[in-house]
């Protein structure tokens, strides 16, 4: 290649010299009278100029070869880097590299629910039970708390609720993640792993209150120890198991501790997961199923009490069982989310005297008019925060008033509870139909409108029905 460059250079120089000679001759012939004859160029000067041109060409060729070499090496380097990255991924497995937390880091959170409830109770039921519920307006819930990482994989949370002059403990616990075999271990005061409706936060449930049978059968927060983990490293399925002290007090006036020798322990477990989960849409389409079981030991008196699906006042039905040193509680749960539509159902049963006479359940459906869907949380196997496609707002601009509509959800529910068994209490059967709408202003603010119709059939033979209406303004942070 170098040889050809030299010949090409010599030929180009000769051509320049010949062309220059012709041009000079023509110029002298045409304009000889106007211009003087140029001074002749010596051979030594021409040779020096040619050597300078050749030196520059040689330097440019070396630079070009260097650039070609660099371009040829780039794909090989990229392939090497890709291979190294793949090797690192294979060595680390599915685990992600995370920063080690070496000092506590906490975030403050809270919630506020403001309710207005109106009751229209049947006079016959009021006369038979003595329960006459009055309209109520005020704060249904006011909570404040903090949660964060204490150190590396240790998490802590403290949450309290303000109820008049009383302050109650809610979720107050210490949690350790990535424990060998056990996954996540939690100790403190928190919810037992029972019921999809219970484990979905009140911030995210579809109705203002949980269903009729929920208040009668489902355990909530107690002192205890719990472990939970995914099944077979598949995050579609999880198990939860724990031991708890039944009916644990939750207010500081009771020292926030359980004192006694009754041995009233309960052991509660839950298995739940998705038969189908659409990964590309992050759960916009899913089918959830689950089952829970709780063995509750050494309780000489077992009581069930139903609360209404609106408000904070007492319900009608109660049932008391004596002499039951141990009894069992079962729960079955299912849910389908199919785009904007959702269907959820649960059944609860308490095996004291007879499972058939201590049970209840509900079926609820909802639909987003504005295109959103209920959000599913895989780690807790429960529902999470709804995020509107368009937040609600109203602002004045140069083009006039602009508005965002928020998210609108229609809802309906049928529920029932059977408390005919037992030795004491206001026993009977009750079912309810609920309907309403939710208006989500943004992911943290919503308004709720609920209507409830109750049908009550007391064991004493008294029959009646009630109508309830409620609305709520809530926000959380």
C-alpha positions as a printed Julia matrix, in Angstrom:
477×3 Matrix{Float64}:
   0.0     0.0     0.0
   2.82    2.38    0.87
   4.43    1.71   -2.53
   1.27    2.61   -4.36
   1.01    5.85   -2.37
   4.49    6.87   -3.41
   3.75    6.25   -7.08
   0.44    8.08   -6.78
   2.2    11.03   -5.14
   4.9    11.2    -7.81
   2.32   11.08  -10.59
   0.25   13.78   -8.92
   3.34   15.99   -8.51
   4.31   15.52  -12.16
   0.79   16.41  -13.26
   0.88   19.56  -11.12
   4.27   20.51  -12.59
   3.13   19.89  -16.17
  -0.14   21.8   -15.65
   1.73   24.63  -13.97
   4.16   24.82  -16.9
   1.36   25.01  -19.43
  -0.45   27.64  -17.41
   2.7    29.74  -17.11
   3.4    29.48  -20.83
  -0.13   30.47  -21.71
  -0.04   33.38  -19.28
   3.27   34.61  -20.72
   1.99   34.36  -24.25
  -1.32   36.13  -23.53
  -0.15   38.73  -21.15
   3.53   39.05  -21.87
   3.23   42.76  -22.26
   1.52   43.28  -18.92
   3.53   40.99  -16.7
   7.17   40.32  -16.24
   8.53   36.8   -16.6
   8.48   34.89  -13.29
  11.75   33.95  -11.7
  12.79   30.35  -12.41
  12.48   27.75   -9.55
  15.59   25.82   -8.77
  15.65   21.99   -8.66
  16.68   21.95   -4.99
  13.67   24.1    -4.01
  11.25   21.8    -5.92
  12.75   18.72   -4.27
  12.37   20.21   -0.74
   8.72   21.13   -1.38
   8.0    17.6    -2.67
   9.59   16.02    0.4
   7.42   18.2     2.69
   4.24   17.14    0.85
   5.2    13.48    1.08
   5.96   13.82    4.81
   2.5    15.29    5.42
   0.81   12.5     3.46
   2.76    9.88    5.42
   1.66   11.42    8.75
  -2.0    11.48    7.6
  -1.8     7.82    6.56
  -0.45    6.81    9.98
  -3.31    8.72   11.67
  -5.87    7.03    9.42
  -4.49    3.56   10.23
  -4.65    4.37   13.96
  -8.34    5.39   13.68
  -9.15    2.19   11.76
  -7.54    0.09   14.47
  -9.57    1.87   17.18
 -12.83    1.32   15.3
 -12.08   -2.36   14.84
 -11.36   -2.81   18.58
 -14.62   -1.16   19.85
 -17.02   -4.09   19.13
 -14.63   -6.49   20.81
 -14.46   -4.31   23.93
 -18.27   -3.99   24.04
 -18.66   -7.75   23.73
 -16.14   -8.22   26.53
 -18.01   -5.78   28.78
 -21.33   -7.52   28.04
 -19.79  -10.87   28.88
 -18.44   -9.51   32.17
 -21.85   -8.06   33.07
 -23.55  -11.38   32.28
 -21.0   -13.2    34.44
 -21.66  -10.82   37.34
 -25.43  -11.33   37.0
 -25.01  -15.09   36.93
 -22.81  -14.97   40.03
 -25.2   -12.74   41.97
 -28.36  -14.58   40.87
 -31.68  -12.72   40.99
 -30.58  -10.59   43.95
 -30.12   -6.88   43.39
 -27.27   -4.9    44.83
 -28.57   -2.5    47.46
 -27.0     0.09   49.67
 -26.5    -1.0    53.27
 -28.47    1.18   55.7
 -26.24    1.91   58.69
 -28.42    4.36   60.62
 -32.15    4.8    61.3
 -34.21    6.48   58.61
 -37.89    7.13   59.4
 -40.8     8.68   57.49
 -43.92   10.12   59.13
 -47.34    9.01   57.88
 -50.96    9.44   58.92
 -54.62    9.38   57.92
 -57.81   11.32   58.63
 -61.39   10.15   57.94
 -64.24   12.63   58.43
 -67.71   11.0    58.33
 -71.36   11.97   58.37
 -73.78    9.06   59.01
 -77.59    9.04   59.12
 -79.65    6.13   60.55
 -83.3     5.26   60.02
 -83.89    2.35   62.42
 -87.03    0.22   62.5
 -89.09    1.01   65.67
 -89.82   -2.7    66.18
 -86.11   -3.52   66.29
 -85.4    -0.58   68.61
 -88.11   -1.8    71.02
 -86.88   -5.42   70.93
 -83.15   -4.72   71.28
 -82.88   -1.32   72.93
 -80.47   -0.25   70.19
 -81.43    3.14   68.76
 -78.6     4.55   66.68
 -78.32    8.31   66.35
 -76.91   10.34   63.47
 -73.22   11.06   63.84
 -70.75   13.56   62.4
 -67.06   13.74   63.14
 -63.71   12.04   62.81
 -64.02    8.31   62.33
 -60.25    7.88   62.24
 -57.29   10.12   63.09
 -53.91    8.36   63.09
 -50.28    9.34   63.1
 -47.2     7.19   62.9
 -43.69    6.63   61.66
 -41.97    3.79   59.81
 -38.51    3.19   58.48
 -35.36    1.13   58.44
 -33.58    0.92   61.78
 -30.4    -0.75   60.53
 -29.72   -2.86   57.43
 -32.69   -5.31   57.26
 -34.45   -4.26   60.49
 -37.68   -2.23   60.08
 -39.66   -0.49   62.79
 -43.12    1.08   62.88
 -45.18    2.96   65.46
 -48.77    4.01   64.71
 -51.31    5.44   67.16
 -54.96    6.45   66.81
 -56.58    9.36   68.61
 -60.08    8.6    69.96
 -61.26   11.45   72.16
 -59.17   11.43   75.33
 -57.79    7.95   74.54
 -54.79    7.07   72.41
 -54.72    3.52   71.05
 -51.81    1.59   69.62
 -52.36    0.24   66.11
 -49.46   -1.23   64.12
 -46.49   -1.14   66.49
 -43.85   -3.7    65.58
 -40.26   -4.64   64.75
 -39.69   -6.49   61.49
 -36.68   -8.38   60.15
 -36.46   -9.09   56.43
 -34.45  -11.71   54.51
 -34.43  -14.14   57.43
 -33.22  -17.63   56.36
 -36.19  -19.86   55.37
 -38.66  -17.68   57.29
 -38.42  -14.68   54.99
 -39.91  -11.82   57.04
 -40.3   -12.05   60.82
 -42.47   -9.55   62.7
 -43.02   -9.09   66.45
 -45.25   -6.6    68.25
 -48.87   -5.46   67.9
 -50.31   -5.94   64.39
 -53.0    -7.72   62.38
 -53.3   -11.48   62.43
 -52.97  -12.99   58.91
 -56.68  -13.59   58.37
 -59.05  -12.26   55.66
 -58.37  -10.34   52.45
 -60.77   -7.63   53.61
 -58.95   -7.19   56.94
 -55.45   -7.16   55.48
 -56.43   -4.5    52.94
 -55.93   -1.17   54.71
 -59.01    0.9    55.51
 -57.43    3.53   53.24
 -57.93    1.25   50.25
 -61.1    -0.8    50.92
 -64.0    -0.19   48.55
 -66.64    0.65   51.19
 -66.58    2.98   54.18
 -66.8     0.05   56.63
 -65.97   -3.6    56.24
 -68.73   -6.18   55.81
 -71.33   -7.4    58.35
 -69.62  -10.73   59.22
 -66.17   -9.15   59.4
 -66.83   -7.43   62.73
 -68.37  -10.62   64.15
 -65.67  -13.16   63.25
 -62.43  -11.69   61.91
 -59.62  -11.08   64.43
 -57.7    -7.84   64.01
 -54.59   -6.66   65.87
 -53.07   -8.61   68.74
 -49.67   -9.04   70.38
 -47.76  -11.75   68.58
 -44.97  -13.13   66.44
 -45.36  -13.86   62.73
 -43.27  -15.2    59.86
 -44.12  -14.96   56.17
 -42.46  -15.79   52.89
 -43.04  -16.54   49.24
 -43.71  -20.14   48.24
 -41.0   -21.75   46.11
 -39.45  -18.32   45.34
 -42.59  -17.48   43.33
 -43.93  -14.1    44.41
 -47.39  -15.04   43.13
 -47.93  -17.2    46.23
 -47.21  -16.54   49.93
 -47.69  -18.13   53.33
 -48.19  -16.37   56.68
 -48.12  -17.98   60.14
 -48.06  -16.57   63.67
 -48.83  -17.0    67.36
 -50.83  -14.29   69.17
 -52.39  -13.4    72.54
 -56.13  -13.15   71.97
 -57.98   -9.9    72.78
 -54.8    -7.96   73.51
 -55.39   -4.46   74.94
 -54.22   -1.6    72.76
 -54.32    1.49   74.98
 -51.67    2.92   77.31
 -54.07    2.95   80.28
 -53.93   -0.83   80.08
 -50.13   -0.6    80.0
 -50.33   -1.77   76.39
 -49.5    -5.27   77.57
 -51.34   -8.52   78.14
 -51.25   -9.66   81.79
 -52.78  -12.96   82.9
 -52.35  -16.72   83.24
 -55.31  -17.74   81.11
 -53.03  -19.04   78.36
 -55.35  -17.63   75.75
 -53.05  -18.13   72.79
 -54.18  -18.34   69.19
 -52.33  -19.71   66.18
 -53.27  -18.21   62.83
 -52.08  -19.04   59.32
 -52.91  -17.98   55.79
 -51.98  -19.13   52.29
 -52.88  -16.81   49.42
 -51.84  -16.07   45.9
 -52.74  -15.54   42.28
 -54.01  -18.26   39.97
 -53.42  -15.71   37.23
 -51.48  -12.44   37.27
 -50.89  -10.4    34.13
 -47.3    -9.21   34.44
 -47.21   -6.81   31.43
 -50.09   -4.77   32.9
 -48.78   -5.14   36.48
 -51.9    -6.91   37.71
 -54.63   -5.09   35.81
 -55.93   -8.62   35.21
 -55.65  -11.16   38.03
 -57.4   -13.98   39.89
 -56.71  -14.21   43.64
 -57.61  -17.05   46.02
 -56.71  -17.72   49.64
 -57.57  -19.61   52.8
 -56.93  -18.91   56.48
 -57.26  -20.93   59.68
 -57.01  -19.93   63.32
 -57.01  -22.17   66.39
 -57.95  -20.18   69.5
 -57.21  -21.87   72.8
 -58.22  -21.72   76.51
 -61.06  -19.22   76.3
 -63.91  -20.01   78.69
 -66.25  -17.45   77.08
 -66.49  -16.82   73.35
 -68.53  -13.84   72.11
 -69.44  -12.59   68.65
 -70.87   -9.12   68.02
 -71.99   -7.62   64.72
 -71.42   -3.96   63.86
 -73.19   -1.97   61.11
 -71.59   -1.34   57.74
 -71.69    2.4    58.41
 -70.72    4.42   61.46
 -69.09    3.57   64.77
 -72.13    2.6    66.87
 -73.21   -0.86   67.99
 -75.1    -3.33   65.86
 -78.03   -5.56   66.78
 -76.76   -9.14   66.89
 -74.63  -10.69   69.62
 -73.97  -14.31   70.54
 -72.16  -15.72   73.6
 -70.82  -19.25   74.02
 -69.54  -20.64   77.34
 -67.46  -23.68   78.12
 -65.51  -23.59   74.85
 -61.9   -23.95   75.92
 -60.74  -24.05   72.33
 -62.37  -23.35   69.0
 -61.46  -22.79   65.35
 -62.0   -20.03   62.85
 -61.85  -20.59   59.08
 -61.85  -18.17   56.18
 -61.99  -18.51   52.4
 -61.24  -15.6    50.08
 -61.29  -14.84   46.37
 -61.05  -11.84   44.09
 -60.98  -11.09   40.38
 -59.69   -7.88   38.82
 -60.41   -7.65   35.11
 -59.46   -4.21   33.97
 -61.93   -1.66   35.29
 -64.16   -4.34   36.89
 -63.54   -6.12   40.19
 -65.31   -8.91   42.1
 -64.41   -9.95   45.67
 -65.96  -12.54   48.02
 -65.19  -14.15   51.4
 -66.73  -16.7    53.76
 -66.09  -16.9    57.52
 -67.06  -19.66   59.92
 -66.5   -20.2    63.66
 -66.5   -23.8    64.94
 -67.79  -23.47   68.51
 -71.09  -25.32   68.89
 -71.73  -25.71   65.18
 -69.99  -24.17   62.2
 -73.29  -24.02   60.32
 -74.77  -21.65   62.91
 -71.8   -19.29   63.26
 -70.94  -18.02   59.81
 -71.17  -15.16   57.4
 -69.88  -13.84   54.13
 -70.09  -11.17   51.47
 -69.81  -10.58   47.74
 -68.89   -7.15   46.39
 -68.4    -5.73   42.91
 -66.99   -2.44   41.64
 -66.36   -0.72   38.33
 -64.23    2.32   37.42
 -66.04    4.62   35.0
 -62.81    6.49   34.26
 -60.66    3.48   33.28
 -58.62    2.76   36.43
 -58.28   -0.63   38.14
 -57.85   -1.87   41.69
 -54.17   -2.27   42.57
 -52.85   -5.52   44.03
 -49.89   -5.77   46.41
 -47.97   -9.01   46.0
 -46.05   -9.05   49.29
 -49.16   -8.79   51.51
 -51.54  -10.48   49.01
 -54.04   -7.66   49.52
 -55.22   -4.56   47.68
 -53.3    -1.29   47.57
 -53.66    2.37   46.6
 -55.68    3.38   43.52
 -53.95    5.89   41.26
 -56.3     8.02   39.11
 -55.39    8.37   35.46
 -56.23   12.06   35.83
 -56.18   13.88   39.17
 -59.06   16.15   40.15
 -58.16   19.85   39.93
 -59.72   23.18   38.97
 -57.49   26.13   38.03
 -57.9    29.39   36.14
 -55.69   29.87   33.09
 -55.38   32.33   30.21
 -57.64   30.0    28.22
 -60.29   29.83   30.93
 -61.0    27.34   33.73
 -59.3    23.94   33.37
 -60.49   20.86   35.28
 -59.39   17.3    35.93
 -62.1    14.75   36.72
 -60.3    12.38   39.1
 -61.37    8.7    39.23
 -64.98    7.54   39.67
 -65.86    4.07   40.99
 -69.32    2.5    41.3
 -69.82   -0.27   43.88
 -72.35   -2.76   45.29
 -72.19   -5.41   48.04
 -74.35   -8.14   49.55
 -73.4    -9.52   52.99
 -74.92  -11.74   55.67
 -74.17  -12.98   59.19
 -75.76  -15.89   61.07
 -75.59  -15.65   64.87
 -78.51  -17.88   65.79
 -76.46  -20.18   68.02
 -75.13  -19.52   71.51
 -76.49  -19.42   75.04
 -76.98  -15.67   75.43
 -77.17  -12.42   73.51
 -79.47  -10.92   70.87
 -79.24  -13.8    68.42
 -80.55  -13.92   64.9
 -79.82  -13.6    61.18
 -79.05  -10.42   59.28
 -78.23   -9.51   55.71
 -77.48   -6.21   54.06
 -77.28   -4.62   50.63
 -74.92   -1.72   50.0
 -74.4     0.54   47.01
 -72.57    3.77   46.33
 -69.7     5.55   44.62
 -66.13    6.64   45.35
 -64.52    9.76   43.94
 -60.7     9.68   44.0
 -59.29   13.2    43.76
 -55.72   11.92   43.64
 -53.86    8.85   45.0
 -54.1    10.23   48.57
 -57.55   11.85   48.73
 -61.05   10.54   48.09
 -64.73   11.03   48.87
 -67.05    8.07   49.54
 -70.83    7.78   49.35
 -72.53    4.65   50.79
 -76.14    3.54   51.15
 -76.97    0.42   53.24
 -80.25   -1.46   53.63
 -80.37   -3.96   56.53
 -82.85   -6.85   57.0
 -82.88   -8.28   60.54
 -84.59  -11.5    61.67
 -84.22  -12.0    65.42
 -84.42  -15.43   67.03
 -87.21  -14.03   69.21
 -89.36  -13.62   66.08
 -89.06   -9.85   65.64
 -88.37   -8.8    62.04
 -87.42   -5.36   60.76
 -85.28   -3.39   58.35
 -83.13   -0.26   58.54
 -81.73    2.28   56.1
 -78.35    3.99   56.5
 -76.6     6.67   54.49
 -73.04    7.91   54.9
 -70.37    9.96   53.25
 -66.7    10.35   54.0
 -63.87   12.7    53.16
 -60.47   11.09   53.69
 -56.81   11.73   53.04
 -53.58   10.05   54.05
 -49.9    10.79   53.67
